[in-house]
Amino acid sequence: MTKQLRDFYMKNEEMRAFLNGLEKKDEKLFITAIVGSEFEPGERVLRKNAMDRCVLIVAEGSLLSFTDEGENLIYEAGAILGVEQFLFNRQWSQDLICGRQATICKLKYEALLDMILK
């Protein structure tokens, strides 16, 4: 894990709130289950209608979302996306594109199931 990701997990207010209430051992399991990925500006992170059962956490940079209604949303560091997709196995309703060079942390549903079995 890079120093940037470690700092994000330990110092970012949104991430700390997300992890609040977990026991230390569970917090460590959770953090090890998350996979960090780097994206360059303009790279597609997720396609609309994708069936990817995961939660995305923006650790650094920004993501852009282009909706059918013409709204363009910007997700900055600390944003947590995909809770509905993770919990209810729903399709992603929008394209996610990297705006500024970004580090995205991804927790897949299967990784959570593996954590439960440990």
Secondary structure, DSSP 8 states (H G I E B T S, - for coil): --HHHHHHHHH-HHHHHHHTT--HHHHHHHHHH-EEEEE-TT-EEE-TT----EEEEEEEEEEEEE-TTS-EEEEETT-EE-HHHHHH-----SEEEEEEEEEEEEEEHHHHHHHHH-
